[in-house]
């Protein structure tokens, strides 16, 4: 990926041969915009305590206005469904 933000054009040319004879050529340009895409991380409480079993509620404590989507992974290594896109998810371990 380019290290500099900007608009880039990538050109592709495909040639088709039959029995060694050129029968067609197609050219395409792909326009790519590279933006500054730094990820924002959630700020969490230092510890979570529950007296109601194994269910915990999470919330991003950072207050950053740059966050518009969420992807929480609750760290269960034996599960692929331990994620949420909710801003304030609840998960039962």
VOKOLPA-798841 format. One record per atom (N, C-alpha, C): x, y, z; residue in one letter. Coordinates in steps of 0.001 Angstrom, whole numbers, padded with zeros to 6 digits, always signed. Example, Ala and Ser with C-alpha at 12.3 -4.5 7.8 and 13.67 -1.06 7.14 Angstrom:
! VOKOLPA-798841
+013190-005690+007800A +012300-004500+007800A +013200-003300+007800A +012850-002250+007080S +013670-001060+007140S +012900+000030+007870S 
! end
This chain:
! VOKOLPA-798841
+000845-001182+000000X +000000+000000+000000X +000886+001240+000000X +000448+002261-000678X +001227+003502-000695X +001322+004113+000698X +002458+004704+001004X +002657+005324+002311X +002100+006744+002356X +001719+007269+001202X +001249+008644+001114X -000236+008674+000761X -000987+009528+001475X -002408+009708+001188X -002548+010341-000183X -003529+009870-000972X -003749+010462-002286X -004575+009569-003180X -004722+009994-004439X -005436+009227-005456X -004416+008581-006380X -004639+007297-006663X -003709+006533-007486X -004482+005851-008608X -003797+005612-009719X -004387+004905-010848X -003497+003706-011151X -004125+002531-011232X -003423+001305-011596X -003966+000875-012955X -003080+000647-013907X -003489+000217-015239X -003239-001266-015427X -004198-001940-016059X -004088-003371-016347X -004375-003587-017826X -003539-004393-018466X -003731-004725-019873X -003707-006243-020012X -004778-006805-020580X -004853-008256-020785X -004930-008535-022280X -004036-009405-022739X -004018-009784-024154X -004475-011226-024284X -005308-011492-025318X -005811-012848-025548X -005247-013372-026865X -004671-014577-026780X -004076-015203-027958X -004791-016518-028245X -004921-016829-029536X -005426-018140-029949X -004476-018672-031019X -003920-019833-030730X -002941-020455-031635X -001784-019511-031940X -001356-018753-030910X -000220-017864-031066X -000535-016544-031749X -001787-016304-032077X -002180-015076-032778X -002986-014200-031820X -002613-012932-031727X -003328-011991-030879X -004726-011764-031447X -005760-012055-030619X -007137-011864-031101X -007871-010768-030328X -007281-010286-029263X -007945-009219-028524X -007090-008671-027407X -007371-007433-027059X -006637-006790-025972X -007629-005885-025230X -007614-005953-023894X -008486-005126-023063X -007633-004357-022075X -007928-003067-021962X -007218-002218-020998X -008226-001650-020013X -007864-001640-018751X -008707-001074-017693X -007844-000256-016752X -008436+000798-016220X -007790+001596-015178X -008607+001485-013909X -007932+001312-012816X -008581+001247-011512X -008124+002456-010710X -009060+003267-010273X -008753+004457-009477X -008887+004096-007997X -007849+004361-007232X -007800+004004-005814X -007520+005257-004996X -008320+005467-003967X -008094+006572-003042X -007542+006008-001745X -006374+006486-001342X -005738+006061-000094X -005953+007168+000928X -006574+006806+002056X -006876+007785+003105X -006111+007433+004372X -006056+008369+005289X -005438+008134+006592X -006445+007375+007450X -006213+006097+007656X -007179+005239+008341X -006589+004683+009636X -006407+005517+010603X -005913+005015+011881X -007098+004484+012683X -006912+003334+013312X -007970+002712+014101X -008030+003323+015486X -009219+003469+015988X -009418+003931+017359X -009693+002713+018233X -009099+002683+019380X -009317+001577+020310X -010212+002039+021445X -010991+001113+021951X -011869+001431+023071X -011055+001586+024344X -011454+002515+025174X -010872+002657+026511X -011820+001936+027473X -011281+000992+028208X -012097+000193+029115X -011758+000494+030564X -012662+000135+031453X -012389+000250+032883X -011228-000677+033225X -010454-000365+034277X -009314-001220+034629X -009732-002635+035023X -010925-002793+035593X -011402-004135+035946X -012923-004141+035911X -013473-005320+035697X -014918-005505+035667X -015276-006511+036749X -016259-006167+037564X -016693-007035+038663X -018183-007283+038500X -018597-008529+038701X -020008-008864+038641X -020367-009781+039803X -021537-009572+040343X -022053-010447+041402X -023249-011244+040889X -023535-011124+039605X -024707-011779+039024X -024314-012900+038068X -023335-013674+038402X -022925-014771+037529X -021798-014354+036609X -021926-014742+035342X -020845-014548+034380X -021193-013556+033277X -022228-012751+033462X -022648-011787+032450X -022049-010416+032761X -021364-009853+031755X -020738-008543+031914X -021224-007604+030811X -021351-006325+031140X -021684-005294+030170X -020458-004419+029951X -020205-004080+028692X -019037-003296+028332X -019475-001984+027697X -018619-000968+027843X -018886+000334+027244X -017558+000997+026942X -017482+001663+025799X -016292+002410+025435X -016238+003665+026301X -015209+003809+027103X -015071+004935+028029X -014274+006099+027429X -013831+005983+026169X -012952+007014+025608X -013691+008310+025289X -014934+008240+024837X -015672+009446+024492X -015218+010089+023196X -014414+009385+022408X -013918+009927+021144X -015045+010017+020120X -015121+011134+019421X -016135+011295+018380X -015729+010606+017081X -014494+010079+017016X -014012+009417+015812X -014555+007996+015674X -015147+007445+016735X -015655+006073+016701X -017083+006102+016169X -017316+005424+015026X -018669+005348+014497X -019135+003913+014281X -018234+002932+014453X -018576+001512+014353X -017812+000769+015439X -018374-000339+015871X -017759-001129+016928X -017598-002577+016491X -016517-003196+016944X -016331-004631+016816X -015646-005110+018086X -016433-005693+018966X -015927-006227+020230X -015605-007701+020044X -014467-008138+020560X -014093-009552+020615X -013837-009862+022071X -014615-010796+022639X -014574-011043+024076X -013502-012046+024492X -012648-012446+023574X -011436-013189+023916X -011606-014654+024250X -012692-015271+023829X -012881-016709+024062X -012213-017436+022906X -011067-018065+023179X -010256-018645+022100X -010926-019845+021430X -011864-020494+022097X -012534-021658+021511X -013826-021291+020790X -014095-019985+020625X -015341-019545+020009X -015068-018563+018875X -015882-018663+017825X -015811-017694+016737X -017027-016769+016762X -017922-016963+017736X -019126-016143+017833X -019087-015239+019056X -017914-015014+019607X -017780-014175+020814X -017487-012725+020434X -018278-012203+019481X -018096-010828+019019X -019422-010082+019040X -019339-008755+018980X -020527-007913+018927X -020187-006619+018211X -021168-006045+017523X -021006-004741+016886X -021815-003668+017615X -022369-004014+018748X -023140-003066+019546X -022209-002080+020247X -022609-000814+020411X -021773+000134+021152X -021629-000231+022629X -022633-000871+023210X -022606-001261+024625X -023041-002721+024753X -022163-003667+024425X -022549-005077+024418X -022567-005697+025814X -023337-006767+025931X -023346-007606+027123X -022946-009007+026666X -022056-009651+027449X -021586-010988+027071X -021576-011882+028300X -022021-013115+028138X -022003-014105+029219X -020862-015076+028951X -019915-015118+029883X -018768-016032+029768X -019128-017401+030302X 
! end
